[in-house]
Amino acid sequence: MRYGLTGSTGRMGKEIIEVFKGHDLVLEVNDTGIFRHGEPEVIVDFSNREVLKTTIELAVQFGAGVVIGTTALSQSDLTDLRTLSEKVPVVQSYNFSTGINIMKMILREFSSLLKDFEAELIETHHSGKKDAPSGTALMLKDATERDLPIHSLRVGGVPGDHSIVFANEGEVIEITHRAISRKVFAIGALTAARFCLEHEKGFYSFEEVIRWTQR
């Protein structure tokens, strides 16, 4: 696979390069510029929304699929990505962990059975994370179809912890996911990149990628 990487010198960029070993990094975008050594088949972007326009322009230029894990996207950003998906495959998610997406599926399927329970969501990330609540927390909240209070903690180097607590007067149900390494997100990005190579234009979720791996 020939791939491009936006944010190649960041923490996630370094994880992605490590996990993508054996594939060819032919395009890098970072704080010092754009460096191209070939034409990418897919571009991976886990950086920040300020450079999303650059990623989209490069994807159009090379006809490359896009794996986008940037958080704090605006509705305008999502509209731009959907427009891009009319030309190339785009996989967008606020979390590329298999486990967190399975958690989302569980919540969507069963949270209606807990409508008589009170519920709140707690999410913890490293102190350098800028957005709060996280995109993942909002994604999980949406899966419950409830107006859950969200409590955000920004401490230390935590990659990402998410818990939803359901409780009534007599019992408590807690559903928790803990990422113990950023590598899990890079592994998900690699799976999504492979998905792009096998699919036509369209806007896809990581949940669809997971289901594709089970085909």
N, C-alpha and C positions, 0 to 999 in steps of 0.2 A: 504494500500500500504506500502510495505517495501522499503525505499529509502536510498540511500547514498548521501552524500553531500561533494563535494570538495570545500574548502574555507569556512568551517562552522563558523569560527570566524570573517569573514569579514562583511562589511556592507550589501552586498547582501545576504550573508549566513544567517545572522540574520533575514532578511526580509523573506527569503525562509522558515526558521524554523517556523516563526510566521504564514505564510500563509498555511503551510503544517500541521498545528495542526490537530490531529485526525488520522494522518498517523504515521508510525513507522520509526524513524530515527535509522537505524541499522549500519550505517557506516559513519564515519567522517574522513575527511582529512583536516588537517590544519598545521600551522607552527610548531606545537609541535609533530606531528606524525600522524599515522593512527590508528583509534580506531574502532573496529568492535564488534557489539553485535548481529549479525545475518547476513543473506544473503540478499542483496538488490535485488529487482526486476528491479530497475531503479536507475541510478546515475545522479545527477544534478551537473553541474560544471559551475559556473559563476566567476571563480577565475582568473587565468592568465595562459598564454600558457606554462610557465615553468613547470607546474605540469600536463599538458595534458597527457603526457606519463603515469603518475601514474593512471589517470582516465581510460585511455584505457586499461592498464594492469588489473585493477580491474574489468572492464566491461567484459573482456575476462574470467577472473577467475570465475566470478559468472554468466556469461551469462546474464548480466543485460543490459537493454536499457540505452541509454545515452541522456540527454538533455544538450546541450552545448551552453552557451551564452557568452563564452569568446571572446573578441575582439582581434584585431591585430594578427589573425592567419596567418601563412605563407601558401604558396601552399603545402609545405611538410606536415604541420599539417592537411590540408584539405584532402590530399591524405591518411594520416594515418586514418582519420575518415571514409573516404569512404571504406578503407580496413576493418575497424571494422564493418561497416554497412553490410558487406557480412555475418556477424555472428549474429548481433543483430540490433534492430531498433535504429537509431540515428537521433535526431532532432537537426539541427544546424541553428542558426540564430544570427545575430549581435544585434537583438532587439526583445524581446518577448512581446512587446506591441501590442495589437490587432489594435489599431488606426494607428500606424506607418506602419503596414503591409497592412492595407487597403489603406493608402496613397500611398504605393508602387504600389499597384494594379491600383489605379487611374492614377498614372503617366505613368505606362506601357501602359494603355489603351488609354490615351488621349494626351500625350505629343507630339505625332506626328502631332496633329492638330495645335500645337503651334510652328512648325518648323521655322516660319518666325519671331518669337519673340526672343529677347535676353533673356538669362536666367542665373541666378547664385544661388548658394546654400549657406545658412548660418546655421551653427550648433553651439550650445552653450552647454557646459557641465561644471561640477564642476571642481574646480582648481586641484583636485587630479587625474583627468583622464590623463593617460599617452599618449595614441595614439591620433594623430591629422593628418588628419581628422578622425572622428570616423568611425567605421565599418558601422554604420547606414547611415551616409552621403554617403559613397561609394556605399552602397546598393541602396539608392535612386537615385544616379547619374546613376548607371547601368540601373535602370528601365526606365530612360528617353532616353537611348541610345544616349546621347549627351556628349560632352566633357565640362562639366560645371565647371567653377571656383568654388572652395569651400573655404569659409571663416570660420575658426575655432576660437571660443572663449572659454577660460578656466577661469571661474570666479565663485567665491562663491561656493554654494552648489547646483547648478542647476542640476537636474536629467537628463534632456535632452530636448532641443528645436531644432527643425529642420524646416526650411522654404526654399521653392524654389520660387523665384520671376521671373515671365515671364513678359516682357514689350516690347512694341513697341512705336512708336512716340505718340500714342494717348491713350493708356490704359495699365493698370497693372493688372495682375492676380497673387495673392499670395496664396500658399497652405502651411499651417502651422500645425505642430503637437507639442503639449507641454505635456510632462510628468510632473505631479505635485507631484508624489511620486514614489519612487522605488518599492513600493508595486505592481504597475501594472506589472512590469517585473516578480515578483515572482508569481503573479496570472497566467501569461502566462506560466511560467515554470510548474506550477501544471497541467494546461490543457495539456501541451506537455507530461508530465509524464504519465498522464492517456492515452493519445494517444499511447504511447509506449507499454502500457500493452495490448492494443487491436490490435497491429500490429506485423507482422512478421519482419524479418530482412529487412533493406533498409535504404537509406539516404533520409531524409525528411526535408522540409522547414517548418517554422512556418505558412506560408501561407497555406500549405496543412493541418496543424492542424486546422486552422480557418475554412477552408471549411469542414473539418470533423465534427466540432461542429454544422454545419448547416444541417447535413444530415437528 
